[in-house]
Amino acid sequence: MDERRRFFRINDTIGLNYRIIEQGAEEASDALADKSYHPVDLKNLLAADDHRLEQLLATLQKREPLVAEALQLLNRKITMMTSYLEVERGRMDEMEFLVKHVNISACGLAFVADENLPLQSRLAMDLLLNGEPAPLRVKAVVVKCDQKHKGQFYTRVDFDEMEPLDQEKLIQYMLKRQSEQLRDMLAKRKLSQPSTTY
């Protein structure tokens, strides 16, 4: 990994959801499995073509029954996939995110947790960045967890599994946020400087 990217960090506020991955748990792999969340009503989009498709299949049934049967099976498969995606979308919509102040880079983040997470434990994390419609899904390892206040623990994690496309999205987001923060800082500095008149 590019060292400049590795150590490039920003402070930000994001939506965060995580859970501990139990050692040996098969279901843990699902944290990166679903990359298909889209804020689109697929059923309504496909329903518009259903009537016309039924007409064409009825005509084709008389001329090419085997082709018509194959197309009917394909249409049924698409319908089942659409139903599955709608269920997954509903599950994503119901997911709760905690708003957290974080220090984040392309390879990890630090945040205050409400529990003492064991060192070297693995987490499945969902990161909802500002302005993004869907979270980034990563797996991470806890490398630091120190008590900050009663019931609060300063926690640092290193990402150890992330899709390359998601990492690029994270880097681009961080560059944009750093630019915004620098612009805000310069504007505040300019306002705080006393004006001079001659």
Secondary structure, DSSP 4 states (H G I P E B T S, - for coil): --HHHHT-EEEEEEEEEEEEE-TT-GGGGGGTT-----SS-HHHHHHHHHHHHHHHHHHHHHH-HHHHHHHHHHHHHHHHHHHHHHHHHHHHHH---EEEEEEEETTEEEEEESS-PPTT-EEEEEEE-TT-SS-EEEEEEEEEEEEEETTEEEEEEEEEEE-HHHHHHHHHHHHHHHHHHHHHHHHHHHHHSPP---
